[in-house]
Amino acid sequence: MAKVEKNTLQEMIINFKEFFVGDSVEEATRKAHEQEMPKEDALITITDRRMLGSKIKLVSKDNDEHKSQTNQGSESKERQVGGTNEQTQKNDS
């Protein structure tokens, strides 16, 4: 089993709608003007988004499953220096 991680970077245009209450119009307007970040209860609408890119990288890989399916051992005669051709020639001599 393998595990990968994907990091995606997007640019978004978001509309926040909030309501401010005050004793007067001036006080409610002042509260709205002084706020720097939207509150948690703000209504959010994503009006536009653009994909900038993404990256996928391998996090972990379990090779035990694949060893029985593929020839990964160093004991394979074909993978040893000289391979089976030299061993066959030595046996024929």
C-alpha positions in Angstrom: 0.0 0.0 0.0 1.3 3.5 -0.9 0.4 6.8 0.6 0.8 10.2 -1.2 0.3 13.8 -0.2 -1.3 16.4 -2.4 -0.8 20.1 -1.8 -3.0 22.4 -3.8 -2.6 26.1 -4.2 -5.7 28.1 -5.3 -6.5 31.8 -5.5 -10.0 32.7 -4.4 -12.2 35.7 -4.4 -14.6 35.5 -1.4 -17.5 37.7 -0.5 -18.1 38.0 3.3 -21.5 39.3 4.4 -21.9 40.5 8.0 -24.4 42.4 10.0 -23.4 44.9 12.7 -25.8 46.2 15.3 -25.5 49.5 17.2 -27.6 52.0 19.1 -27.3 54.3 16.1 -26.4 54.1 12.4 -23.1 55.8 13.3 -22.2 53.2 15.9 -23.0 50.2 13.7 -21.0 51.8 10.9 -18.1 52.4 13.2 -18.1 48.8 14.4 -18.1 47.6 10.7 -15.4 50.0 9.8 -13.1 49.0 12.7 -13.3 45.3 12.2 -10.2 43.9 10.4 -11.1 40.2 10.0 -14.6 38.6 9.3 -16.3 37.0 12.3 -17.0 33.3 12.5 -20.7 33.8 11.8 -20.2 35.7 8.5 -21.9 34.4 5.4 -19.3 33.3 2.9 -19.7 33.1 -0.9 -16.9 32.0 -3.1 -17.4 34.1 -6.3 -14.3 33.0 -8.2 -11.3 30.7 -7.9 -8.3 29.9 -10.0 -6.1 26.8 -9.7 -2.4 27.9 -9.4 -1.0 24.4 -9.1 -0.6 21.3 -7.1 2.2 18.9 -6.1 2.0 15.2 -5.3 4.7 13.5 -3.3 5.2 10.0 -2.0 4.8 9.8 1.8 5.2 6.1 2.4 5.3 2.8 0.5 5.1 -0.7 1.8 7.2 -2.9 -0.4 6.4 -6.2 1.4 3.3 -6.8 -0.8 5.2 -6.3 -4.0 8.2 -8.5 -3.3 6.3 -11.7 -3.9 4.9 -10.3 -7.2 8.1 -9.0 -8.7 11.7 -10.1 -8.7 13.4 -7.6 -6.3 15.9 -9.9 -4.7 19.7 -9.6 -5.2 19.8 -13.4 -5.5 18.5 -13.5 -9.0 21.1 -14.9 -11.4 20.2 -12.4 -14.1 20.9 -9.5 -11.7 24.3 -10.8 -10.6 27.4 -9.6 -12.3 28.0 -11.9 -15.2 24.4 -13.2 -15.3 23.5 -16.7 -16.4 25.5 -16.6 -19.6 28.9 -16.9 -17.8 27.5 -19.6 -15.5 26.3 -21.6 -18.5 29.7 -21.3 -20.2 31.5 -22.4 -17.1 29.3 -25.5 -16.7 29.8 -26.5 -20.4 33.6 -26.3 -20.1 
